[in-house]
């Protein structure tokens, strides 16, 4: 499972997604192919923010 965390310049967040190498136990724990989470203290600010989809092309 890949994990990443946010930078200091943005809202604290954590992301997780499954890969072909992800174990069945980790897949069951995550429960979905991808999870995004933010710290509770940022919830109100993020709820009032405009969401814009973006794609990163590597």
Helices and strands as residue ranges (DSSP letters): E 2-5, E 13-17, H 24-30, E 34-38, G 40-42, H 43-47
